[in-house]
């Protein structure tokens, strides 16, 4: 049995923090859980470019009796995503042993750091709405969303040949979500059955016009009152979120790092000692990039 040393105790502390950090981060994501996430445990630096392959389009050809196949040479599409976001949240714990003895205290320190990173990722993903240029925006800025607007968004994705088997998502701000809950045909039991009852009693929209509906606090707005709200309707492969590992700190610098990886998501947790404050410092950081991958699989829904 290995002996207990200050080195492996310190490593265990970082592992404990990392184990708690990632599930909390994923649990605070909305957009981050809906888009195409690409994670590999390979080291990268801020500014690196990652190539995301896009499946080509093939044609079905009729072959006659005794005929030969038609050879196709499709071009594999490519979307480049730059790892241009290295975000961190740092906090200090004066007495780390007390925190380890009372796990709830660790969450008190860790949760705000994790939430801050999740909010930054959400904001960056919601900021990609101008990249949906293939399909014309639907809805009117500064006006309440209507059933016809949601219908137009679903029709646009259908006409863009989005496979019927792919789930479709509609992410809106709080006010637009409230407007959806008040559309009579969707919010009353006699017209929408159990779904209408959930919207009325539980406040959950659920699904409308084949869209799974979510709300986010980071939907972008432009202009002055009445501002235009840029909600987004899309399929998973419309947007990409690429995460890569950050390098370990240099040996002998007094910092210890541990990786937390779960569900195509990864982050780094670093612990170091700060002599000026006599405290242990923890840094939670993520290296990622986000971009539009399949332009035609998304559409702006203005309200």
C-alpha positions in Angstrom: 0.0 0.0 0.0 1.5 3.4 -1.0 2.4 5.7 1.8 0.5 9.0 2.3 2.6 12.0 1.3 1.9 15.7 0.8 2.2 15.1 -2.9 -0.4 12.5 -3.4 -2.7 14.3 -0.9 -2.5 17.4 -3.0 -3.2 15.4 -6.2 -6.2 13.9 -4.5 -7.5 17.3 -3.6 -7.4 18.4 -7.2 -9.0 15.2 -8.4 -11.9 15.8 -5.9 -12.4 19.4 -7.2 -12.3 18.2 -10.8 -14.8 15.4 -10.2 -17.3 17.9 -8.8 -16.7 20.7 -11.3 -17.5 19.0 -14.6 -21.0 17.6 -13.8 -21.9 21.0 -12.4 -20.7 22.7 -15.6 -22.6 20.4 -17.9 -25.7 20.8 -15.7 -25.7 24.5 -16.2 -25.5 24.4 -20.0 -28.4 24.7 -22.4 -27.0 25.4 -25.8 -23.8 23.5 -24.9 -25.9 20.3 -24.5 -27.7 20.7 -27.8 -25.0 21.5 -30.3 -22.5 19.1 -31.9 -19.7 18.8 -29.3 -16.3 17.7 -30.5 -13.8 16.8 -27.7 -10.5 15.0 -28.0 -8.0 14.6 -25.1 -5.2 16.0 -27.3 -3.2 19.0 -26.2 -3.8 22.3 -27.9 -3.1 26.0 -27.5 -5.3 29.0 -27.9 -5.4 30.0 -31.6 -5.2 26.5 -33.0 -7.6 25.5 -35.8 -9.6 22.3 -35.8 -11.1 20.9 -39.0 -14.6 19.4 -38.7 -15.6 17.1 -41.6 -19.0 17.7 -43.2 -20.6 14.7 -44.9 -20.9 15.1 -48.7 -24.1 14.9 -50.8 -24.5 11.8 -53.0 -27.0 11.1 -55.7 -29.1 7.9 -56.2 -28.8 6.7 -59.8 -31.0 4.2 -61.6 -29.0 1.2 -62.8 -30.4 -0.7 -65.8 -30.3 -4.5 -66.4 -26.7 -5.3 -67.2 -25.6 -1.7 -66.7 -22.8 -0.4 -64.5 -22.8 1.8 -61.4 -22.2 5.5 -61.7 -19.1 6.5 -59.8 -19.3 9.6 -57.8 -16.4 11.7 -56.5 -18.0 13.8 -53.7 -16.0 16.5 -52.0 -15.9 16.0 -48.2 -16.9 19.3 -46.7 -14.9 21.0 -44.0 -15.6 23.5 -41.3 -12.8 25.2 -39.5 -13.2 26.1 -35.9 -10.6 28.2 -34.2 -9.9 27.5 -30.5 -10.1 31.2 -29.7 -11.7 31.1 -26.2 -9.6 30.3 -23.2 -11.9 31.1 -20.3 -11.1 30.7 -16.6 -12.6 31.2 -13.2 -10.2 31.4 -10.2 -11.0 31.3 -6.5 -8.9 31.0 -3.3 -9.7 28.8 -0.3 -7.9 29.9 2.9 -8.2 26.5 4.7 -8.6 23.7 2.1 -8.6 21.0 4.8 -11.8 22.4 6.3 -13.4 22.3 2.9 -12.5 18.7 2.4 -14.0 17.8 5.7 -17.3 19.5 4.8 -18.1 18.7 1.1 -20.9 21.3 1.0 -18.3 24.0 1.5 -16.5 22.9 -1.6 -19.6 23.5 -3.7 -20.0 26.9 -2.2 -16.6 27.9 -3.6 -16.8 25.8 -6.8 -20.3 26.5 -8.0 -19.9 30.2 -8.9 -16.7 29.4 -10.8 -18.4 26.7 -12.8 -21.5 28.8 -13.5 -19.4 31.6 -14.8 -17.7 29.4 -17.3 -21.1 27.8 -18.4 -22.5 31.3 -18.9 -19.6 32.4 -21.1 -20.0 29.3 -23.3 -23.8 29.8 -23.6 -23.3 33.4 -24.5 -20.7 32.6 -27.2 -23.0 29.9 -28.7 -26.0 32.3 -28.7 -23.9 34.9 -30.4 -23.6 32.7 -33.5 -27.0 33.6 -34.8 -25.7 35.9 -37.6 -24.1 32.8 -39.2 -27.5 31.4 -40.2 -27.6 33.1 -43.6 -28.9 30.3 -45.9 -32.4 30.5 -44.5 -34.1 33.9 -44.2 -35.0 35.0 -40.7 -38.6 34.4 -39.6 -40.7 36.5 -37.3 -40.7 40.3 -36.6 -38.3 42.0 -34.3 -40.0 43.6 -31.3 -43.2 41.7 -31.8 -44.6 38.7 -29.9 -43.8 35.3 -31.4 -46.7 33.6 -33.1 -47.7 30.1 -34.1 -47.1 31.1 -37.7 -43.5 32.1 -37.0 -42.7 28.8 -35.4 -44.4 27.0 -38.3 -42.3 29.0 -40.8 -39.0 28.1 -38.9 -39.9 24.4 -39.1 -40.8 24.7 -42.7 -37.5 26.4 -43.5 -35.5 23.6 -42.0 -37.6 21.0 -43.8 -37.0 22.7 -47.1 -33.3 22.8 -46.3 -33.5 19.0 -46.4 -32.8 18.5 -42.7 -33.3 14.7 -42.1 -36.6 14.0 -40.5 -34.9 11.8 -37.9 -32.8 14.6 -36.5 -34.3 16.4 -33.5 -34.9 20.1 -33.9 -34.5 22.7 -31.1 -35.9 26.1 -30.5 -34.0 28.2 -28.0 -35.7 31.5 -26.9 -35.4 34.1 -24.3 -37.6 34.3 -21.2 -40.1 36.7 -22.7 -40.5 34.7 -25.9 -40.9 31.5 -23.9 -43.7 33.2 -21.9 -45.4 34.2 -25.2 -45.3 30.6 -26.4 -47.0 29.5 -23.2 -49.8 31.8 -23.9 -50.6 30.7 -27.5 -54.1 29.3 -26.8 -53.8 26.2 -29.0 -50.7 25.1 -27.1 -51.6 26.1 -23.6 -55.1 24.7 -23.1 -56.1 21.1 -22.3 -59.0 21.0 -24.8 -56.7 21.9 -27.7 -53.3 20.4 -26.7 -54.2 17.7 -24.2 -51.5 16.8 -21.7 -49.0 19.1 -23.3 -51.3 22.0 -22.8 -51.9 21.1 -19.2 -48.1 21.0 -18.6 -47.7 24.4 -20.2 -50.5 25.8 -18.0 -49.7 24.1 -14.7 -46.0 23.3 -14.8 -44.9 26.2 -17.1 -43.2 23.8 -19.4 -43.7 24.3 -23.2 -42.1 21.0 -24.1 -42.5 20.6 -27.8 -44.1 22.8 -30.5 -44.3 22.1 -34.2 -41.7 19.4 -33.9 -39.3 21.7 -32.0 -38.0 20.9 -28.5 -38.3 24.3 -26.8 -35.7 25.6 -24.4 -35.2 29.0 -22.8 -31.9 30.7 -22.2 -30.9 33.9 -20.4 -28.3 34.6 -23.0 -30.3 35.0 -26.2 -28.9 38.0 -28.0 -30.8 41.3 -28.4 -30.0 44.2 -30.8 -31.4 47.7 -31.2 -33.3 49.8 -28.8 -36.9 49.6 -27.5 -38.5 47.6 -28.9 -35.3 45.5 -29.2 -35.0 42.6 -31.6 -34.6 39.2 -29.9 -32.5 36.7 -31.9 -33.9 33.3 -31.0 -32.5 30.3 -32.7 -34.1 27.2 -34.4 -31.6 24.6 -35.4 -30.5 21.0 -35.5 -27.5 19.6 -33.6 -25.2 19.7 -36.6 -25.9 23.3 -37.3 -23.4 24.5 -34.6 -20.2 23.1 -33.4 -18.5 23.4 -30.0 -14.9 22.1 -30.0 -13.0 21.6 -26.8 -9.4 20.5 -26.4 -7.1 19.8 -23.5 -4.8 22.5 -22.1 -1.2 21.5 -21.2 -0.1 20.6 -17.8 1.8 23.3 -15.8 5.6 23.2 -15.9 7.0 20.7 -13.4 8.5 22.3 -10.3 6.3 25.4 -10.5 4.2 24.4 -7.5 1.0 23.9 -9.5 -0.9 20.7 -9.8 -3.4 20.1 -12.6 -6.1 17.5 -13.2 -8.4 16.9 -16.1 -12.1 16.4 -15.9 -13.7 14.7 -18.9 -17.3 13.7 -19.4 -19.7 13.5 -22.4 -17.5 15.1 -25.1 -16.6 17.8 -22.6 -13.3 18.5 -20.9 -11.8 21.0 -18.5 -8.7 21.6 -16.4 -8.5 22.3 -12.7 -5.2 23.8 -11.3 -4.3 24.1 -7.7 -1.4 26.3 -6.5 -0.3 27.9 -3.3 -0.4 31.7 -3.0 2.1 32.8 -0.3 0.8 36.4 -0.3 -2.6 35.3 0.9 -1.6 32.0 2.6 -4.4 30.3 0.6 -4.8 27.6 -1.9 -5.8 28.9 -5.3 -7.9 26.9 -7.7 -8.3 27.8 -11.4 -11.0 26.1 -13.5 -10.4 26.7 -17.2 -11.6 25.5 -20.6 -10.1 25.9 -24.2 -12.8 25.9 -26.8 -14.1 27.3 -30.1 -17.6 27.6 -31.5 -18.9 28.2 -35.0 -21.6 27.5 -37.5 -21.0 24.1 -39.2 -24.1 23.5 -41.3 -25.5 26.9 -42.2 -28.7 25.5 -43.8 -29.7 23.6 -40.6 -30.4 26.7 -38.6 -32.6 29.8 -38.8 -33.1 33.0 -36.9 -36.4 33.4 -35.1 -37.0 37.0 -34.3 -39.3 38.4 -31.7 
